[in-house]
Amino acid sequence: MALAVVQQAVGSLWGGNLQGLVDCFSEDAVLTMHVNPAIIPHGGEHRGKAGVKHYFELAFSNMDVSKHETLHMISQGDVVISRGWADARCKATNKSGRLHYATTWTVKDGRVICYNEMVDSAMEEDFFTK
């Protein structure tokens, strides 16, 4: 079941359905993007559905993604790990490149309760530095 929830969330994310994505998260979800929020506006920890929505609004208001691919989704019990890449451009600096990510999703009662995304933080921070 966890894999199906994550597949639905990822489909909503890349399909541009923000509300559908947010609906996959629990009311008390914790989303963490492991980058410096002083440099990358959507970095840090975000709590609850409102925090999840705010995170993705910030990410897509600051970056354009022209192409993406989920390479792997591995599921064991309530945990799914996804790995992939996105060709992205920072709107403020016009810097672009391929960002690789690994995300750990934890699902409980059919909703995502924990989302931890790890990226090449040095590369992404460089995108946001003029």
N, CA, C and O atoms as CSV, one atom per row, in Angstrom:
chain,resi,resn,atom,element,x,y,z
A,1,MET,N,N,0.809,-1.199,0.000
A,1,MET,CA,C,0.000,0.000,0.000
A,1,MET,C,C,0.857,1.270,0.000
A,1,MET,O,O,0.489,2.255,-0.639
A,2,ALA,N,N,1.986,1.264,0.700
A,2,ALA,CA,C,2.840,2.450,0.757
A,2,ALA,C,C,3.300,2.851,-0.641
A,2,ALA,O,O,3.308,4.033,-0.983
A,3,LEU,N,N,3.680,1.866,-1.440
A,3,LEU,CA,C,4.150,2.158,-2.790
A,3,LEU,C,C,3.054,2.828,-3.623
A,3,LEU,O,O,3.333,3.769,-4.367
A,4,ALA,N,N,1.831,2.360,-3.505
A,4,ALA,CA,C,0.716,2.957,-4.256
A,4,ALA,C,C,0.481,4.405,-3.842
A,4,ALA,O,O,0.195,5.251,-4.689
A,5,VAL,N,N,0.599,4.699,-2.553
A,5,VAL,CA,C,0.416,6.079,-2.066
A,5,VAL,C,C,1.504,6.978,-2.639
A,5,VAL,O,O,1.217,8.083,-3.099
A,6,VAL,N,N,2.746,6.515,-2.614
A,6,VAL,CA,C,3.863,7.315,-3.124
A,6,VAL,C,C,3.747,7.489,-4.641
A,6,VAL,O,O,4.008,8.574,-5.161
A,7,GLN,N,N,3.363,6.447,-5.338
A,7,GLN,CA,C,3.177,6.570,-6.789
A,7,GLN,C,C,2.097,7.602,-7.105
A,7,GLN,O,O,2.235,8.374,-8.054
A,8,GLN,N,N,1.033,7.618,-6.322
A,8,GLN,CA,C,-0.022,8.621,-6.517
A,8,GLN,C,C,0.514,10.024,-6.238
A,8,GLN,O,O,0.229,10.960,-6.984
A,9,ALA,N,N,1.287,10.168,-5.170
A,9,ALA,CA,C,1.860,11.473,-4.821
A,9,ALA,C,C,2.803,11.968,-5.912
A,9,ALA,O,O,2.731,13.126,-6.322
A,10,VAL,N,N,3.684,11.093,-6.379
A,10,VAL,CA,C,4.644,11.467,-7.422
A,10,VAL,C,C,3.912,11.806,-8.721
A,10,VAL,O,O,4.279,12.758,-9.409
A,11,GLY,N,N,2.890,11.037,-9.054
A,11,GLY,CA,C,2.093,11.336,-10.244
A,11,GLY,C,C,1.429,12.696,-10.152
A,11,GLY,O,O,1.384,13.438,-11.133
A,12,SER,N,N,0.913,13.025,-8.974
A,12,SER,CA,C,0.299,14.346,-8.773
A,12,SER,C,C,1.342,15.448,-8.853
A,12,SER,O,O,1.098,16.499,-9.446
A,13,LEU,N,N,2.516,15.206,-8.253
A,13,LEU,CA,C,3.598,16.192,-8.275
A,13,LEU,C,C,3.979,16.547,-9.705
A,13,LEU,O,O,3.930,17.716,-10.088
A,14,TRP,N,N,4.357,15.556,-10.490
A,14,TRP,CA,C,4.830,15.825,-11.841
A,14,TRP,C,C,3.692,16.100,-12.816
A,14,TRP,O,O,3.926,16.592,-13.919
A,15,GLY,N,N,2.469,15.787,-12.418
A,15,GLY,CA,C,1.308,16.099,-13.250
A,15,GLY,C,C,0.753,17.488,-12.989
A,15,GLY,O,O,-0.217,17.905,-13.621
A,16,GLY,N,N,1.374,18.208,-12.052
A,16,GLY,CA,C,0.945,19.576,-11.764
A,16,GLY,C,C,-0.290,19.674,-10.877
A,16,GLY,O,O,-0.925,20.726,-10.818
A,17,ASN,N,N,-0.638,18.591,-10.186
A,17,ASN,CA,C,-1.820,18.573,-9.327
A,17,ASN,C,C,-1.382,18.770,-7.876
A,17,ASN,O,O,-1.242,17.805,-7.125
A,18,LEU,N,N,-1.168,20.022,-7.494
A,18,LEU,CA,C,-0.674,20.323,-6.149
A,18,LEU,C,C,-1.632,19.824,-5.076
A,18,LEU,O,O,-1.193,19.238,-4.087
A,19,GLN,N,N,-2.925,20.044,-5.250
A,19,GLN,CA,C,-3.874,19.611,-4.217
A,19,GLN,C,C,-3.897,18.091,-4.105
A,19,GLN,O,O,-3.977,17.548,-3.003
A,20,GLY,N,N,-3.827,17.404,-5.240
A,20,GLY,CA,C,-3.766,15.947,-5.204
A,20,GLY,C,C,-2.534,15.453,-4.467
A,20,GLY,O,O,-2.594,14.459,-3.744
A,21,LEU,N,N,-1.422,16.140,-4.649
A,21,LEU,CA,C,-0.190,15.805,-3.936
A,21,LEU,C,C,-0.370,16.015,-2.438
A,21,LEU,O,O,-0.076,15.123,-1.643
A,22,VAL,N,N,-0.848,17.181,-2.056
A,22,VAL,CA,C,-1.035,17.510,-0.636
A,22,VAL,C,C,-1.997,16.521,0.022
A,22,VAL,O,O,-1.808,16.151,1.181
A,23,ASP,N,N,-3.013,16.096,-0.703
A,23,ASP,CA,C,-3.993,15.152,-0.155
A,23,ASP,C,C,-3.384,13.794,0.178
A,23,ASP,O,O,-3.976,13.029,0.940
A,24,CYS,N,N,-2.220,13.482,-0.374
A,24,CYS,CA,C,-1.540,12.221,-0.069
A,24,CYS,C,C,-0.839,12.265,1.289
A,24,CYS,O,O,-0.411,11.226,1.790
A,25,PHE,N,N,-0.714,13.442,1.889
A,25,PHE,CA,C,-0.016,13.616,3.167
A,25,PHE,C,C,-1.005,13.644,4.329
A,25,PHE,O,O,-2.155,14.052,4.167
A,26,SER,N,N,-0.548,13.207,5.501
A,26,SER,CA,C,-1.371,13.250,6.706
A,26,SER,C,C,-1.396,14.679,7.256
A,26,SER,O,O,-0.578,15.520,6.886
A,27,GLU,N,N,-2.340,14.923,8.134
A,27,GLU,CA,C,-2.470,16.256,8.749
A,27,GLU,C,C,-1.224,16.644,9.538
A,27,GLU,O,O,-0.896,17.826,9.636
A,28,ASP,N,N,-0.529,15.658,10.101
A,28,ASP,CA,C,0.647,15.941,10.934
A,28,ASP,C,C,1.960,15.536,10.256
A,28,ASP,O,O,2.949,15.242,10.928
A,29,ALA,N,N,1.959,15.524,8.937
A,29,ALA,CA,C,3.150,15.140,8.178
A,29,ALA,C,C,4.321,16.081,8.462
A,29,ALA,O,O,4.141,17.258,8.772
A,30,VAL,N,N,5.517,15.523,8.344
A,30,VAL,CA,C,6.746,16.317,8.455
A,30,VAL,C,C,7.522,16.117,7.158
A,30,VAL,O,O,7.845,14.989,6.784
A,31,LEU,N,N,7.814,17.211,6.484
A,31,LEU,CA,C,8.568,17.204,5.236
A,31,LEU,C,C,9.879,17.930,5.485
A,31,LEU,O,O,9.877,19.064,5.964
A,32,THR,N,N,10.988,17.297,5.168
A,32,THR,CA,C,12.298,17.920,5.370
A,32,THR,C,C,13.087,17.891,4.074
A,32,THR,O,O,13.258,16.843,3.451
A,33,MET,N,N,13.561,19.058,3.685
A,33,MET,CA,C,14.453,19.212,2.537
A,33,MET,C,C,15.807,19.573,3.115
A,33,MET,O,O,15.963,20.636,3.716
A,34,HIS,N,N,16.780,18.708,2.942
A,34,HIS,CA,C,18.073,18.844,3.616
A,34,HIS,C,C,19.008,19.792,2.871
A,34,HIS,O,O,20.039,19.384,2.336
A,35,VAL,N,N,18.620,21.075,2.850
A,35,VAL,CA,C,19.446,22.160,2.325
A,35,VAL,C,C,19.282,23.359,3.244
A,35,VAL,O,O,18.372,23.391,4.072
A,36,ASN,N,N,20.148,24.329,3.104
A,36,ASN,CA,C,20.134,25.517,3.957
A,36,ASN,C,C,18.991,26.453,3.565
A,36,ASN,O,O,19.022,27.026,2.476
A,37,PRO,N,N,17.976,26.622,4.430
A,37,PRO,CA,C,16.852,27.494,4.091
A,37,PRO,C,C,17.225,28.978,4.012
A,37,PRO,O,O,16.452,29.780,3.489
A,38,ALA,N,N,18.391,29.345,4.521
A,38,ALA,CA,C,18.838,30.732,4.379
A,38,ALA,C,C,19.255,31.013,2.933
A,38,ALA,O,O,19.296,32.167,2.506
A,39,ILE,N,N,19.565,29.949,2.184
A,39,ILE,CA,C,19.971,30.089,0.785
A,39,ILE,C,C,18.860,29.629,-0.155
A,39,ILE,O,O,18.571,30.285,-1.156
A,40,ILE,N,N,18.248,28.511,0.170
A,40,ILE,CA,C,17.201,27.927,-0.667
A,40,ILE,C,C,15.872,28.085,0.070
A,40,ILE,O,O,15.667,27.447,1.102
A,41,PRO,N,N,14.968,28.919,-0.436
A,41,PRO,CA,C,13.741,29.265,0.292
A,41,PRO,C,C,12.888,28.080,0.737
A,41,PRO,O,O,12.223,28.155,1.770
A,42,HIS,N,N,12.897,26.990,-0.024
A,42,HIS,CA,C,12.059,25.842,0.338
A,42,HIS,C,C,12.804,24.816,1.198
A,42,HIS,O,O,12.274,23.737,1.461
A,43,GLY,N,N,14.013,25.136,1.635
A,43,GLY,CA,C,14.786,24.224,2.470
A,43,GLY,C,C,14.255,24.133,3.881
A,43,GLY,O,O,13.432,24.944,4.303
A,44,GLY,N,N,14.732,23.140,4.606
A,44,GLY,CA,C,14.376,22.980,6.010
A,44,GLY,C,C,13.168,22.087,6.234
A,44,GLY,O,O,12.803,21.274,5.385
A,45,GLU,N,N,12.558,22.260,7.403
A,45,GLU,CA,C,11.446,21.416,7.815
A,45,GLU,C,C,10.116,22.136,7.639
A,45,GLU,O,O,9.990,23.327,7.924
A,46,HIS,N,N,9.135,21.390,7.167
A,46,HIS,CA,C,7.783,21.910,6.930
A,46,HIS,C,C,6.807,20.938,7.572
A,46,HIS,O,O,6.933,19.727,7.392
A,47,ARG,N,N,5.829,21.455,8.325
A,47,ARG,CA,C,4.926,20.590,9.100
A,47,ARG,C,C,3.477,20.743,8.674
A,47,ARG,O,O,3.013,21.837,8.352
A,48,GLY,N,N,2.776,19.618,8.680
A,48,GLY,CA,C,1.348,19.601,8.376
A,48,GLY,C,C,1.084,19.782,6.888
A,48,GLY,O,O,1.992,20.069,6.108
A,49,LYS,N,N,-0.185,19.609,6.512
A,49,LYS,CA,C,-0.541,19.756,5.102
A,49,LYS,C,C,-0.253,21.162,4.596
A,49,LYS,O,O,0.162,21.337,3.451
A,50,ALA,N,N,-0.472,22.171,5.447
A,50,ALA,CA,C,-0.191,23.552,5.037
A,50,ALA,C,C,1.299,23.732,4.770
A,50,ALA,O,O,1.680,24.418,3.822
A,51,GLY,N,N,2.140,23.125,5.594
A,51,GLY,CA,C,3.589,23.204,5.394
A,51,GLY,C,C,4.032,22.480,4.134
A,51,GLY,O,O,4.914,22.953,3.417
A,52,VAL,N,N,3.421,21.335,3.865
A,52,VAL,CA,C,3.722,20.574,2.647
A,52,VAL,C,C,3.358,21.408,1.423
A,52,VAL,O,O,4.141,21.517,0.480
A,53,LYS,N,N,2.177,21.987,1.449
A,53,LYS,CA,C,1.729,22.815,0.325
A,53,LYS,C,C,2.667,24.005,0.126
A,53,LYS,O,O,3.053,24.328,-0.997
A,54,HIS,N,N,3.025,24.649,1.235
A,54,HIS,CA,C,3.924,25.808,1.167
A,54,HIS,C,C,5.279,25.414,0.579
A,54,HIS,O,O,5.839,26.148,-0.235
A,55,TYR,N,N,5.805,24.261,0.986
A,55,TYR,CA,C,7.085,23.783,0.462
A,55,TYR,C,C,7.044,23.670,-1.062
A,55,TYR,O,O,7.911,24.211,-1.749
A,56,PHE,N,N,6.044,22.973,-1.589
A,56,PHE,CA,C,5.987,22.767,-3.032
A,56,PHE,C,C,5.665,24.070,-3.776
A,56,PHE,O,O,6.150,24.272,-4.889
A,57,GLU,N,N,4.871,24.940,-3.191
A,57,GLU,CA,C,4.628,26.255,-3.815
A,57,GLU,C,C,5.923,27.044,-3.906
A,57,GLU,O,O,6.221,27.639,-4.942
A,58,LEU,N,N,6.694,27.052,-2.823
A,58,LEU,CA,C,7.989,27.754,-2.830
A,58,LEU,C,C,8.941,27.145,-3.857
A,58,LEU,O,O,9.577,27.863,-4.628
A,59,ALA,N,N,9.032,25.821,-3.858
A,59,ALA,CA,C,9.965,25.148,-4.771
A,59,ALA,C,C,9.643,25.512,-6.218
A,59,ALA,O,O,10.541,25.861,-6.984
A,60,PHE,N,N,8.368,25.434,-6.594
A,60,PHE,CA,C,8.015,25.668,-7.995
A,60,PHE,C,C,7.881,27.155,-8.337
A,60,PHE,O,O,7.870,27.511,-9.515
A,61,SER,N,N,7.781,28.019,-7.339
A,61,SER,CA,C,7.800,29.448,-7.648
A,61,SER,C,C,9.237,29.946,-7.827
A,61,SER,O,O,9.463,31.000,-8.421
A,62,ASN,N,N,10.201,29.184,-7.311
A,62,ASN,CA,C,11.609,29.569,-7.413
A,62,ASN,C,C,12.382,28.810,-8.481
A,62,ASN,O,O,13.460,29.241,-8.889
A,63,MET,N,N,11.839,27.681,-8.938
A,63,MET,CA,C,12.563,26.856,-9.907
A,63,MET,C,C,11.616,26.371,-11.001
A,63,MET,O,O,10.443,26.093,-10.751
A,64,ASP,N,N,12.142,26.277,-12.198
A,64,ASP,CA,C,11.439,25.647,-13.317
A,64,ASP,C,C,12.062,24.276,-13.539
A,64,ASP,O,O,13.284,24.130,-13.509
A,65,VAL,N,N,11.226,23.281,-13.761
A,65,VAL,CA,C,11.714,21.945,-14.092
A,65,VAL,C,C,11.299,21.656,-15.530
A,65,VAL,O,O,10.114,21.664,-15.864
A,66,SER,N,N,12.295,21.401,-16.374
A,66,SER,CA,C,12.002,21.167,-17.782
A,66,SER,C,C,11.864,19.680,-18.109
A,66,SER,O,O,11.186,19.306,-19.066
A,67,LYS,N,N,12.508,18.844,-17.310
A,67,LYS,CA,C,12.486,17.409,-17.562
A,67,LYS,C,C,12.796,16.707,-16.239
A,67,LYS,O,O,13.505,17.256,-15.396
A,68,HIS,N,N,12.272,15.506,-16.059
A,68,HIS,CA,C,12.517,14.767,-14.825
A,68,HIS,C,C,12.345,13.276,-15.085
A,68,HIS,O,O,11.708,12.864,-16.055
A,69,GLU,N,N,12.922,12.487,-14.205
A,69,GLU,CA,C,12.728,11.042,-14.285
A,69,GLU,C,C,12.906,10.433,-12.904
A,69,GLU,O,O,13.884,10.705,-12.208
A,70,THR,N,N,11.945,9.607,-12.523
A,70,THR,CA,C,12.093,8.794,-11.326
A,70,THR,C,C,12.774,7.510,-11.770
A,70,THR,O,O,12.224,6.757,-12.573
A,71,LEU,N,N,13.962,7.261,-11.252
A,71,LEU,CA,C,14.751,6.107,-11.670
A,71,LEU,C,C,14.355,4.832,-10.941
A,71,LEU,O,O,14.286,3.758,-11.539
A,72,HIS,N,N,14.096,4.959,-9.634
A,72,HIS,CA,C,13.785,3.786,-8.814
A,72,HIS,C,C,12.788,4.151,-7.734
A,72,HIS,O,O,12.787,5.271,-7.223
A,73,MET,N,N,11.941,3.198,-7.394
A,73,MET,CA,C,11.126,3.256,-6.189
A,73,MET,C,C,11.246,1.888,-5.535
A,73,MET,O,O,10.895,0.866,-6.125
A,74,ILE,N,N,11.741,1.888,-4.321
A,74,ILE,CA,C,11.944,0.645,-3.586
A,74,ILE,C,C,11.085,0.718,-2.330
A,74,ILE,O,O,11.170,1.675,-1.561
A,75,SER,N,N,10.268,-0.288,-2.134
A,75,SER,CA,C,9.322,-0.289,-1.028
A,75,SER,C,C,9.589,-1.453,-0.095
A,75,SER,O,O,9.829,-2.578,-0.533
A,76,GLN,N,N,9.543,-1.166,1.208
A,76,GLN,CA,C,9.617,-2.216,2.221
A,76,GLN,C,C,8.735,-1.783,3.387
A,76,GLN,O,O,9.040,-0.817,4.086
A,77,GLY,N,N,7.659,-2.495,3.583
A,77,GLY,CA,C,6.730,-2.139,4.657
A,77,GLY,C,C,6.121,-0.771,4.407
A,77,GLY,O,O,5.547,-0.524,3.347
A,78,ASP,N,N,6.247,0.112,5.377
A,78,ASP,CA,C,5.672,1.458,5.291
A,78,ASP,C,C,6.619,2.482,4.688
A,78,ASP,O,O,6.288,3.667,4.636
A,79,VAL,N,N,7.789,2.053,4.232
A,79,VAL,CA,C,8.810,2.983,3.729
A,79,VAL,C,C,9.039,2.763,2.230
A,79,VAL,O,O,9.145,1.635,1.750
A,80,VAL,N,N,9.109,3.887,1.516
A,80,VAL,CA,C,9.441,3.868,0.087
A,80,VAL,C,C,10.606,4.818,-0.116
A,80,VAL,O,O,10.609,5.933,0.403
A,81,ILE,N,N,11.585,4.375,-0.866
A,81,ILE,CA,C,12.702,5.243,-1.228
A,81,ILE,C,C,12.632,5.448,-2.733
A,81,ILE,O,O,12.595,4.491,-3.506
A,82,SER,N,N,12.615,6.705,-3.130
A,82,SER,CA,C,12.609,7.023,-4.556
A,82,SER,C,C,13.885,7.776,-4.887
A,82,SER,O,O,14.398,8.561,-4.090
A,83,ARG,N,N,14.376,7.511,-6.081
A,83,ARG,CA,C,15.588,8.189,-6.543
A,83,ARG,C,C,15.362,8.617,-7.975
A,83,ARG,O,O,14.794,7.883,-8.784
A,84,GLY,N,N,15.825,9.834,-8.273
A,84,GLY,CA,C,15.647,10.326,-9.625
A,84,GLY,C,C,16.418,11.609,-9.857
A,84,GLY,O,O,17.335,11.952,-9.111
A,85,TRP,N,N,16.026,12.307,-10.908
A,85,TRP,CA,C,16.693,13.558,-11.261
A,85,TRP,C,C,15.680,14.511,-11.883
A,85,TRP,O,O,14.613,14.112,-12.351
A,86,ALA,N,N,16.056,15.774,-11.870
A,86,ALA,CA,C,15.245,16.813,-12.512
A,86,ALA,C,C,16.178,17.836,-13.140
A,86,ALA,O,O,17.130,18.289,-12.504
A,87,ASP,N,N,15.905,18.198,-14.387
A,87,ASP,CA,C,16.610,19.311,-15.008
A,87,ASP,C,C,15.887,20.576,-14.574
A,87,ASP,O,O,14.722,20.785,-14.911
A,88,ALA,N,N,16.586,21.414,-13.825
A,88,ALA,CA,C,15.949,22.564,-13.201
A,88,ALA,C,C,16.721,23.845,-13.465
A,88,ALA,O,O,17.919,23.836,-13.745
A,89,ARG,N,N,15.979,24.961,-13.363
A,89,ARG,CA,C,16.573,26.296,-13.508
A,89,ARG,C,C,16.051,27.169,-12.373
A,89,ARG,O,O,14.847,27.239,-12.125
A,90,CYS,N,N,16.983,27.836,-11.688
A,90,CYS,CA,C,16.607,28.786,-10.646
A,90,CYS,C,C,16.155,30.073,-11.328
A,90,CYS,O,O,16.905,30.649,-12.116
A,91,LYS,N,N,14.958,30.524,-11.039
A,91,LYS,CA,C,14.418,31.712,-11.697
A,91,LYS,C,C,15.194,32.976,-11.327
A,91,LYS,O,O,15.344,33.869,-12.161
A,92,ALA,N,N,15.688,33.065,-10.092
A,92,ALA,CA,C,16.370,34.273,-9.634
A,92,ALA,C,C,17.747,34.453,-10.252
A,92,ALA,O,O,18.177,35.582,-10.487
A,93,THR,N,N,18.446,33.349,-10.519
A,93,THR,CA,C,19.822,33.449,-11.019
A,93,THR,C,C,19.978,32.976,-12.459
A,93,THR,O,O,21.004,33.224,-13.092
A,94,ASN,N,N,18.970,32.303,-12.968
A,94,ASN,CA,C,18.981,31.704,-14.299
A,94,ASN,C,C,20.011,30.571,-14.429
A,94,ASN,O,O,20.313,30.141,-15.543
A,95,LYS,N,N,20.553,30.086,-13.304
A,95,LYS,CA,C,21.471,28.945,-13.334
A,95,LYS,C,C,20.650,27.669,-13.458
A,95,LYS,O,O,19.547,27.572,-12.920
A,96,SER,N,N,21.201,26.691,-14.174
A,96,SER,CA,C,20.461,25.454,-14.367
A,96,SER,C,C,21.392,24.251,-14.378
A,96,SER,O,O,22.610,24.382,-14.500
A,97,GLY,N,N,20.789,23.084,-14.247
A,97,GLY,CA,C,21.539,21.842,-14.287
A,97,GLY,C,C,20.660,20.683,-13.881
A,97,GLY,O,O,19.466,20.850,-13.634
A,98,ARG,N,N,21.247,19.523,-13.814
A,98,ARG,CA,C,20.527,18.306,-13.433
A,98,ARG,C,C,20.732,18.056,-11.942
A,98,ARG,O,O,21.854,17.858,-11.476
A,99,LEU,N,N,19.637,18.071,-11.217
A,99,LEU,CA,C,19.657,17.808,-9.779
A,99,LEU,C,C,19.251,16.356,-9.530
A,99,LEU,O,O,18.198,15.914,-9.989
A,100,HIS,N,N,20.075,15.632,-8.816
A,100,HIS,CA,C,19.763,14.258,-8.434
A,100,HIS,C,C,19.213,14.273,-7.016
A,100,HIS,O,O,19.673,15.043,-6.172
A,101,TYR,N,N,18.227,13.419,-6.757
A,101,TYR,CA,C,17.618,13.387,-5.434
A,101,TYR,C,C,17.365,11.952,-4.985
A,101,TYR,O,O,17.272,11.027,-5.793
A,102,ALA,N,N,17.258,11.804,-3.681
A,102,ALA,CA,C,16.794,10.572,-3.054
A,102,ALA,C,C,15.804,10.999,-1.985
A,102,ALA,O,O,16.099,11.865,-1.161
A,103,THR,N,N,14.646,10.395,-2.004
A,103,THR,CA,C,13.595,10.761,-1.063
A,103,THR,C,C,13.129,9.519,-0.318
A,103,THR,O,O,12.858,8.478,-0.917
A,104,THR,N,N,13.043,9.650,0.991
A,104,THR,CA,C,12.470,8.594,1.823
A,104,THR,C,C,11.070,9.029,2.232
A,104,THR,O,O,10.886,10.093,2.823
A,105,TRP,N,N,10.102,8.207,1.914
A,105,TRP,CA,C,8.696,8.452,2.231
A,105,TRP,C,C,8.266,7.418,3.273
A,105,TRP,O,O,8.529,6.228,3.098
A,106,THR,N,N,7.620,7.843,4.334
A,106,THR,CA,C,7.041,6.918,5.304
A,106,THR,C,C,5.534,7.105,5.271
A,106,THR,O,O,5.033,8.225,5.366
A,107,VAL,N,N,4.816,5.996,5.135
A,107,VAL,CA,C,3.366,6.023,4.979
A,107,VAL,C,C,2.721,5.310,6.158
A,107,VAL,O,O,3.171,4.245,6.580
A,108,LYS,N,N,1.661,5.912,6.681
A,108,LYS,CA,C,0.885,5.299,7.769
A,108,LYS,C,C,-0.593,5.556,7.499
A,108,LYS,O,O,-0.987,6.684,7.201
A,109,ASP,N,N,-1.397,4.525,7.601
A,109,ASP,CA,C,-2.846,4.631,7.384
A,109,ASP,C,C,-3.174,5.280,6.042
A,109,ASP,O,O,-4.117,6.065,5.942
A,110,GLY,N,N,-2.400,4.952,5.015
A,110,GLY,CA,C,-2.691,5.423,3.668
A,110,GLY,C,C,-2.293,6.855,3.367
A,110,GLY,O,O,-2.694,7.403,2.340
A,111,ARG,N,N,-1.506,7.477,4.247
A,111,ARG,CA,C,-1.055,8.855,4.032
A,111,ARG,C,C,0.435,8.966,4.354
A,111,ARG,O,O,0.954,8.244,5.205
A,112,VAL,N,N,1.112,9.879,3.662
A,112,VAL,CA,C,2.531,10.129,3.925
A,112,VAL,C,C,2.645,10.894,5.248
A,112,VAL,O,O,2.037,11.949,5.426
A,113,ILE,N,N,3.440,10.334,6.173
A,113,ILE,CA,C,3.638,11.018,7.454
A,113,ILE,C,C,5.026,11.657,7.543
A,113,ILE,O,O,5.247,12.570,8.338
A,114,CYS,N,N,5.952,11.170,6.723
A,114,CYS,CA,C,7.312,11.711,6.760
A,114,CYS,C,C,7.901,11.672,5.352
A,114,CYS,O,O,7.813,10.660,4.657
A,115,TYR,N,N,8.502,12.791,4.943
A,115,TYR,CA,C,9.125,12.939,3.631
A,115,TYR,C,C,10.470,13.581,3.870
A,115,TYR,O,O,10.549,14.708,4.360
A,116,ASN,N,N,11.531,12.870,3.527
A,116,ASN,CA,C,12.897,13.388,3.673
A,116,ASN,C,C,13.555,13.383,2.311
A,116,ASN,O,O,13.753,12.325,1.714
A,117,GLU,N,N,13.898,14.567,1.815
A,117,GLU,CA,C,14.537,14.659,0.502
A,117,GLU,C,C,15.977,15.102,0.650
A,117,GLU,O,O,16.285,16.095,1.309
A,118,MET,N,N,16.854,14.330,0.014
A,118,MET,CA,C,18.267,14.662,-0.006
A,118,MET,C,C,18.700,14.915,-1.438
A,118,MET,O,O,18.358,14.165,-2.352
A,119,VAL,N,N,19.463,15.992,-1.614
A,119,VAL,CA,C,19.966,16.374,-2.933
A,119,VAL,C,C,21.446,16.714,-2.796
A,119,VAL,O,O,21.996,16.719,-1.694
A,120,ASP,N,N,22.072,16.994,-3.914
A,120,ASP,CA,C,23.425,17.539,-3.892
A,120,ASP,C,C,23.263,18.993,-3.448
A,120,ASP,O,O,23.072,19.887,-4.272
A,121,SER,N,N,23.341,19.215,-2.144
A,121,SER,CA,C,23.048,20.541,-1.590
A,121,SER,C,C,24.010,21.609,-2.091
A,121,SER,O,O,23.599,22.754,-2.282
A,122,ALA,N,N,25.272,21.270,-2.309
A,122,ALA,CA,C,26.231,22.265,-2.812
A,122,ALA,C,C,25.807,22.749,-4.203
A,122,ALA,O,O,25.872,23.942,-4.499
A,123,MET,N,N,25.378,21.819,-5.040
A,123,MET,CA,C,24.956,22.198,-6.389
A,123,MET,C,C,23.682,23.043,-6.342
A,123,MET,O,O,23.585,24.069,-7.015
A,124,GLU,N,N,22.711,22.607,-5.546
A,124,GLU,CA,C,21.468,23.374,-5.488
A,124,GLU,C,C,21.675,24.748,-4.850
A,124,GLU,O,O,21.086,25.734,-5.294
A,125,GLU,N,N,22.512,24.815,-3.810
A,125,GLU,CA,C,22.812,26.113,-3.206
A,125,GLU,C,C,23.519,27.027,-4.190
A,125,GLU,O,O,23.304,28.239,-4.166
A,126,ASP,N,N,24.369,26.466,-5.067
A,126,ASP,CA,C,25.022,27.267,-6.089
A,126,ASP,C,C,23.993,27.865,-7.050
A,126,ASP,O,O,24.157,29.001,-7.494
A,127,PHE,N,N,22.942,27.122,-7.373
A,127,PHE,CA,C,21.870,27.636,-8.243
A,127,PHE,C,C,21.286,28.935,-7.676
A,127,PHE,O,O,20.955,29.853,-8.426
A,128,PHE,N,N,21.164,29.001,-6.345
A,128,PHE,CA,C,20.492,30.125,-5.704
A,128,PHE,C,C,21.449,31.249,-5.319
A,128,PHE,O,O,21.015,32.263,-4.772
A,129,THR,N,N,22.730,31.089,-5.592
A,129,THR,CA,C,23.723,32.112,-5.259
A,129,THR,C,C,24.102,32.871,-6.516
A,129,THR,O,O,24.516,32.283,-7.515
A,130,LYS,N,N,23.954,34.181,-6.452
A,130,LYS,CA,C,24.243,35.020,-7.632
A,130,LYS,C,C,25.725,35.210,-7.827
A,130,LYS,O,O,26.142,35.885,-8.768
